[in-house]
């Protein structure tokens, strides 16, 4: 896996976690994915694990 791909995966993971944090603080409400906040964080953690060396 190239460094560029690793960087993209890490940025995607950070964006997913920030999205769930913003939704947790009720700054942005997206009702369709509100029940899946936990699984979004788990997915982001998985992305970080995949992108690590």
N, C-alpha and C positions, 0 to 999 in steps of 0.2 A: 504494500500500500504506500502510495507516495505521500510526501509531506503535505502537499496541497489538499489531498483527500482527507488526511487527518485533521488539518486545520478547519476544513469545511464541516466535518462531523462535530468537532469541538464547538464551533460557533453555533451550529444547529442545536446542540445540547444546551448551551447557555441561553439561547433564545427561548427554548421550550421551558426552561426553569423560570426565566424571567416572566414569561407569559402566565405561568401558574401563580407566581407571586403577585403579579398585578391583579389577577382574578381573585386571589385570596384576600387582598386588601380592598376589594370591591371598587377598584378604580376603573376596571373594564369588566363588563359582564357579557359572557358568551354562553348563553344557556345550553347550546347543543353539546359543548364539551365540558361543562361544569361538573358533571358527575365523574368525569374521567381524569380529574386533576392528579390524583395519586398515580395513575398509570402513565400519565405524561411524564412525571418525574422519574418513574422507573425506566421508561424508554430513554430519557435523557441520560440517566446513569449508565444504561446499556451502551448507548452511543459513545460515552466517554471510555468505557471499558474496551470497546472495539477499537477505538482510535488510539489507545495507549500502546506503547511498544512492548 
